[in-house]
Amino acid sequence: MTDENRTLGVLSGIVVADFGRILAAPYLTMLLADLGAEVIKVERPGVGDDTRGWGPPFVDGQSTYFQSVNRNKTSVALDLRSEEGQRYARELVRRADIVVENFRPGTMAKFGLAYEQARALNPRLVYCSLSAFGGGKGAELPGYDLLIQAAGGLMSITGPRAGEPTKTGVAVVDVLAGLHATVGVLAALRHRDATGEGQLVEVNLLSSLLAGMVNQSAAYSLAGVVPTILGNRHPSIAPYEVFPTADLPLALAVGSDGQFTTLCEAIGAEQLAVDPRFIDNATRVAHVEVLAEQLGEILSTRPAADWEALLTPLGVPCGPVNDMAGAFTLADRLGLQPRISSGTADMPPLVANPITLSRNPVRYTNPPPALGSGTDRIRSWLDSDTEPREDAR
């Protein structure tokens, strides 16, 4: 592999027609763009993606929400309700390798761009459709992340105490759906390259959440157990929660009997390790209230940093509850490079892609685009006689 191939990105030459908006679909297409795909983001003229107006905060007039999932893309303003807009959209689909959309089910058909219509234009097409509740009986149900967290059970297990269901601090269901969709798209692309056949990839937020709740959803599907809110505790592991210290809260995640014995010896509570109520994980879970009380009395005598310095070298997972500034400071200290530090001169310090590839590193070539900034260039390409699926740049 040449150095040129390394810099092009593993998905170089792949054209993505991105009809997505908000979060799940743009997150998917940003990941593809970071890996080298040419992502052409179709937006409504004068309005664009809804998240362009979601703020504060704004930086240089742009919503940080929009910027978080739209780097490395080209924005094209097309009115899909017009004949001209639909003509350009169909031509884009004809030339694309991948189509991504997350309109309500049935909307793309109104534009002449539903899967079967797109497949007739381009049989090799990988077409990804994201929805809230699927395209069947739930097709007419509107869905934002908060609604899915509520209806999908996540809020029923999240919160400080029973009776106070709480959403997560970020739209985690959209991110889960975007990640599942990315896997599906790449799998379908691999099949397309091997057989020449495109296919439809469908991902819905509710199913993504149920899959993403792993042990909690399995507790119900396998054992009929309906999980409940436990605050910061774990339903199957103890001690695994946040404890008060002399200053800051301390997260303590003891995942094995060996770690528990080490913890007890380190904090001067050897008697807890041999107490029949705490002798193994199952008994610790059964007696978690009294265990937490006894550990809390000890941990509250010293600052969180002291406990972290003592326990971490011994292999006992613990750490303070950081705010966002603290989280970035930690990542910087560990050399993880959490912000983009290279790319084009005008690339803002967005959060870096967490994927590291030794041969085809992710690329940061373009900042989040201004609405319609690539319209003339892409229209010119679509009006040309260039063969389908040739790189649009």
KAPE-V139168 format. One record per residue. RES is the residue in three letters. PHI is phi as a letter, one per 20 degrees, with the letter a starting at -180 (* if undefined). PSI is psi in whole degrees, -180 to 180 (NA if undefined). NEAR is the number of other C-alpha atoms within 12 Angstrom. Layout:
# KAPE-V139168
RES&PHI&PSI&NEAR, RES&PHI&PSI&NEAR
This chain:
# KAPE-V139168
MET&*&132&12, THR&e&164&10, ASP&f&-33&11, GLU&f&-42&13, ASN&f&-35&16, ARG&f&-41&20, THR&e&-20&24, LEU&f&-30&27, GLY&n&146&31, VAL&f&-25&27, LEU&d&19&31, SER&g&137&30, GLY&n&-13&26, ILE&e&127&35, VAL&d&128&38, VAL&d&121&49, ALA&e&107&45, ASP&d&105&46, PHE&d&15&47, GLY&e&161&39, ARG&b&172&37, ILE&m&-106&36, LEU&c&-54&40, ALA&g&-53&45, ALA&f&-46&46, PRO&f&-33&48, TYR&f&-45&42, LEU&g&-51&47, THR&f&-29&49, MET&f&-41&45, LEU&f&-41&41, LEU&f&-40&47, ALA&f&-42&43, ASP&g&-31&41, LEU&e&4&39, GLY&o&-6&33, ALA&f&151&40, GLU&e&107&42, VAL&d&119&49, ILE&d&108&51, LYS&e&115&45, VAL&e&124&44, GLU&c&158&38, ARG&f&132&25, PRO&g&135&23, GLY&m&-15&17, VAL&c&-54&19, GLY&m&-167&28, ASP&g&136&39, ASP&g&-35&21, THR&f&-9&28, ARG&f&-25&32, GLY&d&6&22, TRP&e&99&21, GLY&a&179&16, PRO&f&170&15, PRO&e&156&17, PHE&c&145&17, VAL&c&121&20, ASP&l&39&13, GLY&n&-3&16, GLN&d&138&25, SER&f&132&24, THR&f&-26&26, TYR&f&-50&31, PHE&f&-44&35, GLN&f&-27&38, SER&f&-22&35, VAL&c&20&39, ASN&c&22&48, ARG&f&164&46, ASN&m&25&40, LYS&c&161&46, THR&d&127&39, SER&e&129&37, VAL&c&125&39, ALA&e&113&35, LEU&c&131&37, ASP&e&100&24, LEU&f&-8&26, ARG&e&-11&21, SER&e&156&17, GLU&f&-42&15, GLU&f&-45&17, GLY&f&-40&26, GLN&f&-34&24, ARG&f&-46&23, TYR&f&-39&33, ALA&f&-42&41, ARG&f&-39&36, GLU&f&-37&30, LEU&f&-44&44, VAL&f&-39&41, ARG&f&-32&33, ARG&e&-12&39, ALA&e&159&39, ASP&e&-33&47, ILE&c&137&51, VAL&d&135&52, VAL&c&132&48, GLU&b&149&45, ASN&c&37&45, PHE&f&166&37, ARG&f&142&29, PRO&g&133&30, GLY&n&-19&25, THR&f&-45&22, MET&f&-31&30, ALA&f&-34&20, LYS&f&-26&18, PHE&e&1&26, GLY&m&26&27, LEU&c&18&37, ALA&f&168&30, TYR&g&-50&35, GLU&f&-36&21, GLN&f&-41&22, ALA&f&-38&36, ARG&f&-34&28, ALA&f&-32&18, LEU&f&-32&26, ASN&b&90&30, PRO&f&-19&25, ARG&e&3&32, LEU&f&135&41, VAL&e&117&43, TYR&d&116&46, CYS&d&125&46, SER&d&120&43, LEU&d&139&50, SER&b&172&43, ALA&f&-51&40, PHE&c&19&34, GLY&n&172&28, GLY&e&5&25, GLY&e&-119&15, LYS&f&-21&10, GLY&e&9&19, ALA&f&-34&20, GLU&e&-3&17, LEU&e&126&23, PRO&f&154&23, GLY&b&120&30, TYR&d&166&28, ASP&g&-44&34, LEU&g&-44&27, LEU&f&-42&26, ILE&f&-40&33, GLN&f&-38&35, ALA&f&-55&25, ALA&f&-28&26, GLY&e&2&31, GLY&n&-10&31, LEU&f&-41&35, MET&f&-24&33, SER&f&-16&29, ILE&d&9&33, THR&c&128&30, GLY&q&170&21, PRO&f&-31&21, ARG&a&167&17, ALA&g&138&16, GLY&n&-2&15, GLU&c&62&16, PRO&g&139&23, THR&c&138&24, LYS&f&160&26, THR&f&163&23, GLY&f&0&15, VAL&b&160&15, ALA&f&71&26, VAL&f&-29&29, VAL&f&-40&43, ASP&f&-42&40, VAL&f&-44&32, LEU&g&-46&33, ALA&f&-42&40, GLY&f&-40&43, LEU&f&-44&31, HIS&f&-41&33, ALA&f&-37&41, THR&f&-45&35, VAL&f&-44&22, GLY&f&-42&28, VAL&f&-45&36, LEU&f&-36&31, ALA&f&-44&22, ALA&f&-35&29, LEU&f&-40&33, ARG&f&-43&22, HIS&f&-42&20, ARG&f&-43&23, ASP&f&-28&18, ALA&e&-31&12, THR&d&-17&13, GLY&n&1&17, GLU&d&128&20, GLY&e&178&33, GLN&a&170&33, LEU&e&130&32, VAL&d&122&32, GLU&c&131&35, VAL&c&133&39, ASN&d&154&45, LEU&f&-40&45, LEU&f&-47&37, SER&f&-36&30, SER&f&-40&34, LEU&f&-46&36, LEU&g&-41&28, ALA&f&-38&23, GLY&f&-15&26, MET&e&4&27, VAL&k&-102&16, ASN&f&-32&21, GLN&f&-43&30, SER&f&-32&26, ALA&f&-32&17, ALA&g&-37&18, TYR&f&-48&17, SER&f&-30&16, LEU&e&-40&12, ALA&d&-3&12, GLY&m&15&11, VAL&e&126&14, VAL&e&107&19, PRO&f&156&26, THR&c&174&27, ILE&f&130&25, LEU&c&15&29, GLY&m&-127&24, ASN&e&6&26, ARG&e&164&28, HIS&d&142&30, PRO&f&-18&28, SER&c&1&26, ILE&c&141&28, ALA&b&142&35, PRO&f&134&45, TYR&b&80&33, GLU&a&-173&35, VAL&d&130&32, PHE&d&147&36, PRO&f&145&28, THR&c&-167&27, ALA&f&-16&20, ASP&c&-71&18, LEU&d&155&24, PRO&f&146&27, LEU&c&124&32, ALA&e&128&31, LEU&c&120&37, ALA&c&89&30, VAL&e&111&34, GLY&d&2&27, SER&b&163&25, ASP&f&-36&25, GLY&f&-43&19, GLN&f&-38&28, PHE&f&-43&38, THR&f&-43&30, THR&f&-43&28, LEU&g&-49&36, CYS&f&-42&31, GLU&f&-39&20, ALA&f&-34&27, ILE&e&8&29, GLY&m&32&17, ALA&c&52&22, GLU&g&-29&18, GLN&f&-28&22, LEU&f&-32&31, ALA&f&-24&29, VAL&d&2&20, ASP&f&127&20, PRO&g&-26&16, ARG&f&-18&21, PHE&c&18&32, ILE&f&-27&25, ASP&b&176&28, ASN&f&-44&29, ALA&f&-42&21, THR&f&-33&23, ARG&f&-40&32, VAL&f&-40&27, ALA&f&-27&22, HIS&d&37&25, VAL&f&-32&28, GLU&f&-49&21, VAL&f&-34&20, LEU&f&-46&32, ALA&f&-38&28, GLU&f&-44&19, GLN&f&-40&24, LEU&f&-41&34, GLY&f&-37&27, GLU&f&-38&18, ILE&f&-47&25, LEU&f&-25&36, SER&f&-3&25, THR&e&-13&19, ARG&c&158&23, PRO&f&157&22, ALA&g&-39&30, ALA&f&-36&25, ASP&f&-45&24, TRP&f&-40&34, GLU&f&-44&30, ALA&f&-33&19, LEU&f&-46&25, LEU&e&-36&30, THR&g&-46&24, PRO&f&-21&17, LEU&e&-2&22, GLY&n&17&23, VAL&e&113&31, PRO&f&120&28, CYS&b&162&33, GLY&r&161&33, PRO&f&161&30, VAL&e&102&25, ASN&e&152&19, ASP&e&-177&13, MET&f&-38&12, ALA&f&-42&12, GLY&f&-36&14, ALA&f&-43&19, PHE&f&-38&20, THR&f&-43&17, LEU&f&-48&19, ALA&f&-40&19, ASP&f&-44&17, ARG&f&-32&12, LEU&e&0&11, GLY&m&25&11, LEU&e&-7&20, GLN&l&66&23, PRO&f&-18&24, ARG&d&155&23, ILE&f&125&28, SER&d&0&21, SER&b&166&21, GLY&p&-146&22, THR&f&161&17, ALA&f&-30&13, ASP&d&16&19, MET&f&120&24, PRO&f&164&28, PRO&f&64&25, LEU&f&167&30, VAL&f&133&25, ALA&f&152&30, ASN&f&132&30, PRO&f&-5&19, ILE&e&130&19, THR&d&121&16, LEU&d&128&16, SER&f&-26&12, ARG&d&-32&18, ASN&c&75&23, PRO&f&153&26, VAL&f&156&32, ARG&d&149&38, TYR&c&93&37, THR&d&-31&32, ASN&c&139&32, PRO&f&166&33, PRO&g&131&40, PRO&f&150&35, ALA&f&149&31, LEU&g&122&31, GLY&m&12&28, SER&f&-21&26, GLY&d&10&27, THR&g&-51&30, ASP&f&-44&17, ARG&f&-44&19, ILE&f&-39&34, ARG&f&-40&31, SER&f&-42&18, TRP&f&-43&25, LEU&f&-28&31, ASP&f&-13&22, SER&e&177&17, ASP&e&14&13, THR&g&140&19, GLU&f&151&16, PRO&g&149&27, ARG&m&9&29, GLU&f&146&23, ASP&g&133&26, ALA&f&-9&33, ARG&f&NA&22
